[in-house]
Amino acid sequence: MSDLELILGGRVALVTGAASGIGRATAVAMGSAGAKVAIADVDDAGLEGTAREIQRTSAAETLVVRCDVSRDEEVAAMVSAVIERFGRLDCAHNNAGVEGESGTVGSYPNEEWARVLNVNLFGVWHCLQREVAQMIAQGAGGAIVNTSSIGGLVGLRQMPAYCASKAGILAITKVAAIDLAAHRIRVNAVCPGPIDTPMMKRFCDAAGITEDVFVGPTPIGRMAQPEEVARVVVWLLSDDASYITGHGLPVDGGYCAM
């Protein structure tokens, strides 16, 4: 994102899961697009690294908030901290998530199923509720992007909890878009494919597979960099996407077209 393309100029933006990967890239891109940026995660060291990168690239005003999105009270405190610091909330990227263990449907541990859905699906739900309440109170509209996955669009082998949570995010996104249109709040989702992130590496290592399992079926023939997803998120949050809501946009190199 060029520092001349200030398509979020003057806005206050929030990113969860901002300590690394797509979340970090989005936070940096938001700063370069002119936003004041609140970054949240449970990884304190990662958040500080993201804050340093924002300062290095754009010097955007930044707020660091520790938040476990699976806990509604922490999400409420996060949004309150944003309002206390910046006075408003204009756009948000609900990105925090975990990949979960790999395993078949017949053997998947119930405890791990609950953990993944608590972070991925309930986390987005908690964030949406708190963000939307603030945006409605402000009366000036807003824009929200949720991070789903190609796993919300197609099945991924031995990832039942992850796929269920990401499909649920797409459903919530559509309902929220319908319910909130009258308030001029747009809600969309991105569905990343194989992205070069720490999460992808962790999953491949745990499953004993290589990244070629995902890259092979991808027509573009490579993994994406997190910045390629971040640019899509910033665009969806901007007025350039003013007539787009309720959409789950694959950012997948053509994976879901196969």
C-alpha positions as CSV (number, residue, x, y, z in Angstrom):
1,M,0.0,0.0,0.0
2,S,1.6,3.3,-1.1
3,D,1.6,6.1,1.5
4,L,-0.1,8.2,-1.1
5,E,-3.2,5.9,-1.1
6,L,-4.7,7.2,2.1
7,I,-8.0,5.5,1.5
8,L,-8.6,5.1,5.3
9,G,-7.4,8.6,6.1
10,G,-8.7,9.9,9.4
11,R,-10.4,6.7,10.4
12,V,-10.0,4.6,13.5
13,A,-9.4,0.9,12.7
14,L,-9.2,-2.2,14.9
15,V,-7.4,-5.5,14.1
16,T,-7.6,-8.6,16.2
17,G,-5.0,-11.4,15.8
18,A,-2.6,-8.6,15.0
19,A,0.6,-10.2,16.4
20,S,1.6,-11.9,13.2
21,G,0.6,-13.1,9.7
22,I,-2.4,-11.5,8.1
23,G,-3.3,-9.5,11.1
24,R,0.1,-7.8,11.3
25,A,0.1,-7.2,7.6
26,T,-3.4,-5.6,7.8
27,A,-2.5,-3.4,10.7
28,V,0.6,-2.1,8.8
29,A,-1.4,-1.6,5.7
30,M,-4.1,0.3,7.6
31,G,-1.5,2.7,9.0
32,S,-0.1,3.3,5.5
33,A,-3.6,4.0,4.3
34,G,-4.0,6.8,6.8
35,A,-5.8,5.1,9.7
36,K,-5.2,5.3,13.4
37,V,-4.8,1.7,14.4
38,A,-5.7,-0.4,17.4
39,I,-4.0,-3.8,17.5
40,A,-5.1,-6.7,19.7
41,D,-3.9,-10.2,20.4
42,V,-2.9,-12.5,23.3
43,D,0.8,-12.5,22.1
44,D,2.3,-9.5,23.8
45,A,5.7,-9.8,22.1
46,G,4.1,-10.2,18.7
47,L,1.9,-7.1,19.3
48,E,5.0,-5.0,20.2
49,G,6.6,-6.2,16.9
50,T,3.6,-5.2,15.0
51,A,3.5,-1.8,16.7
52,R,7.2,-1.2,15.8
53,E,6.5,-2.2,12.1
54,I,3.6,0.3,12.0
55,Q,5.9,3.1,13.3
56,R,8.6,2.1,10.9
57,T,6.4,2.2,7.8
58,S,3.9,5.0,8.5
59,A,4.2,6.4,12.1
60,A,0.5,6.0,12.4
61,E,-1.0,6.5,15.9
62,T,-1.2,3.0,17.4
63,L,-2.9,1.5,20.4
64,V,-1.8,-1.9,21.7
65,V,-4.5,-4.0,23.6
66,R,-4.1,-7.5,25.0
67,C,-7.3,-9.4,24.3
68,D,-8.5,-13.0,24.2
69,V,-11.4,-12.7,21.8
70,S,-13.0,-15.9,23.1
71,R,-13.8,-13.9,26.3
72,D,-16.6,-11.4,25.8
73,E,-15.5,-9.3,28.8
74,E,-12.1,-8.9,27.2
75,V,-13.6,-7.9,23.9
76,A,-15.8,-5.3,25.6
77,A,-12.7,-3.9,27.4
78,M,-10.8,-3.8,24.1
79,V,-13.5,-1.8,22.3
80,S,-13.8,0.5,25.4
81,A,-10.0,1.1,25.2
82,V,-10.3,2.0,21.6
83,I,-13.0,4.6,22.3
84,E,-11.1,6.0,25.3
85,R,-8.0,6.5,23.2
86,F,-9.4,7.6,19.8
87,G,-13.0,8.6,20.6
88,R,-14.6,6.4,17.9
89,L,-14.4,3.2,15.9
90,D,-14.9,3.3,12.1
91,C,-13.7,0.0,10.8
92,A,-12.5,-3.4,12.1
93,H,-10.8,-6.5,10.9
94,N,-11.9,-9.5,13.0
95,N,-9.0,-11.7,12.2
96,A,-8.0,-13.6,15.4
97,G,-8.1,-17.4,15.0
98,V,-6.4,-20.7,15.6
99,E,-5.9,-23.6,13.2
100,G,-6.6,-26.4,15.8
101,E,-5.3,-29.9,15.8
102,S,-5.7,-32.1,12.7
103,G,-7.8,-35.2,13.0
104,T,-10.7,-37.1,11.4
105,V,-14.3,-36.4,12.3
106,G,-14.6,-39.8,14.0
107,S,-11.7,-39.2,16.3
108,Y,-11.6,-35.4,16.8
109,P,-11.4,-34.5,20.5
110,N,-14.5,-32.6,21.8
111,E,-12.3,-30.3,23.9
112,E,-10.3,-29.2,20.8
113,W,-13.5,-28.7,18.8
114,A,-14.8,-26.4,21.6
115,R,-11.5,-24.5,21.8
116,V,-11.3,-23.8,18.1
117,L,-14.9,-22.7,17.8
118,N,-14.6,-20.5,21.0
119,V,-11.7,-18.6,19.4
120,N,-12.6,-18.6,15.7
121,L,-16.4,-18.4,15.7
122,F,-17.4,-17.0,19.2
123,G,-14.4,-14.6,18.9
124,V,-15.8,-13.1,15.7
125,W,-19.3,-13.0,17.3
126,H,-18.1,-11.2,20.4
127,C,-16.2,-8.7,18.3
128,L,-19.1,-8.1,15.9
129,Q,-21.5,-7.4,18.7
130,R,-19.3,-4.9,20.5
131,E,-18.1,-3.2,17.3
132,V,-21.6,-2.9,15.9
133,A,-23.0,-1.5,19.1
134,Q,-20.4,1.3,19.0
135,M,-20.8,2.0,15.3
136,I,-24.6,2.2,15.6
137,A,-24.2,4.6,18.6
138,Q,-21.9,6.8,16.6
139,G,-24.5,7.0,13.8
140,A,-22.0,7.4,11.0
141,G,-21.9,3.9,9.5
142,G,-18.8,1.7,9.4
143,A,-17.2,-1.3,7.8
144,I,-16.1,-4.7,9.1
145,V,-14.2,-7.5,7.6
146,N,-14.1,-11.0,9.1
147,T,-11.4,-13.5,8.3
148,S,-12.9,-16.8,7.1
149,S,-10.9,-19.2,4.9
150,I,-11.1,-21.4,1.9
151,G,-11.9,-23.9,4.6
152,G,-15.2,-22.1,5.0
153,L,-16.0,-22.7,1.3
154,V,-14.6,-26.2,0.7
155,G,-13.6,-29.1,3.0
156,L,-10.0,-29.5,4.1
157,R,-8.9,-32.9,5.0
158,Q,-8.7,-33.5,8.8
159,M,-9.6,-30.0,9.8
160,P,-13.3,-30.4,10.9
161,A,-13.3,-27.8,13.7
162,Y,-11.4,-25.2,11.6
163,C,-13.7,-25.6,8.6
164,A,-16.8,-25.6,10.7
165,S,-15.7,-22.3,12.4
166,K,-14.8,-20.6,9.2
167,A,-18.1,-21.6,7.5
168,G,-19.9,-20.2,10.5
169,I,-18.1,-16.9,10.0
170,L,-19.4,-16.7,6.5
171,A,-22.9,-17.3,7.7
172,I,-22.6,-14.6,10.4
173,T,-21.2,-12.2,7.9
174,K,-24.1,-12.6,5.6
175,V,-26.7,-12.1,8.3
176,A,-24.9,-9.2,9.8
177,A,-24.7,-7.5,6.4
178,I,-28.5,-7.8,6.0
179,D,-29.3,-6.6,9.5
180,L,-26.9,-3.7,9.5
181,A,-27.4,-2.2,6.0
182,A,-29.9,0.2,7.4
183,H,-27.2,1.6,9.7
184,R,-24.8,2.0,6.8
185,I,-22.5,-0.6,8.3
186,R,-21.0,-3.0,5.7
187,V,-19.8,-6.5,6.7
188,N,-17.7,-8.7,4.5
189,A,-15.3,-11.6,4.8
190,V,-12.1,-12.6,3.2
191,C,-11.4,-16.3,2.5
192,P,-7.6,-16.7,2.3
193,G,-6.1,-19.7,0.6
194,P,-2.5,-20.9,1.2
195,I,-0.8,-17.9,2.8
196,D,2.9,-17.8,4.0
197,T,2.1,-17.3,7.7
198,P,3.3,-18.8,11.0
199,M,-0.2,-20.5,11.3
200,M,0.3,-22.3,8.0
201,K,3.8,-23.5,9.1
202,R,2.4,-24.7,12.4
203,F,-0.3,-26.7,10.7
204,C,1.9,-28.3,8.2
205,D,4.5,-29.3,10.8
206,A,1.8,-30.7,13.1
207,A,0.1,-32.7,10.3
208,G,3.5,-33.9,8.9
209,I,2.8,-32.4,5.4
210,T,4.5,-29.9,3.2
211,E,3.1,-26.7,1.8
212,D,3.0,-28.3,-1.6
213,V,-0.2,-30.1,-0.5
214,F,-1.9,-26.7,-0.7
215,V,0.2,-25.0,-3.4
216,G,-0.1,-28.0,-5.8
217,P,-3.9,-27.5,-6.4
218,T,-3.6,-23.7,-6.6
219,P,-3.6,-22.4,-10.2
220,I,-1.3,-19.5,-9.5
221,G,1.2,-22.1,-8.2
222,R,2.5,-20.4,-5.1
223,M,1.6,-19.3,-1.6
224,A,0.5,-15.7,-1.1
225,Q,2.2,-13.3,1.2
226,P,0.1,-11.8,4.1
227,E,0.3,-8.4,2.5
228,E,-1.7,-9.6,-0.5
229,V,-4.6,-10.4,1.8
230,A,-4.1,-7.2,3.8
231,R,-4.5,-5.1,0.7
232,V,-7.9,-6.7,0.0
233,V,-9.0,-6.1,3.6
234,V,-8.1,-2.4,3.5
235,W,-9.9,-2.1,0.1
236,L,-13.1,-3.7,1.5
237,L,-13.0,-1.4,4.5
238,S,-12.6,1.7,2.3
239,D,-15.2,3.7,0.4
240,D,-13.8,2.2,-2.8
241,A,-15.9,-0.9,-1.8
242,S,-19.0,1.2,-0.8
243,Y,-21.5,-1.1,-2.5
244,I,-20.1,-4.4,-1.4
245,T,-21.6,-6.1,1.7
246,G,-22.4,-9.7,2.7
247,H,-19.6,-11.1,0.5
248,G,-17.1,-13.8,1.3
249,L,-14.2,-13.0,-1.0
250,P,-11.7,-15.8,-1.8
251,V,-8.1,-14.6,-1.8
252,D,-6.8,-18.0,-2.9
253,G,-4.9,-17.9,-6.1
254,G,-7.8,-19.7,-7.8
255,Y,-7.9,-22.7,-5.3
256,C,-11.7,-22.7,-5.1
257,A,-12.1,-22.3,-8.8
258,M,-10.8,-25.8,-9.4
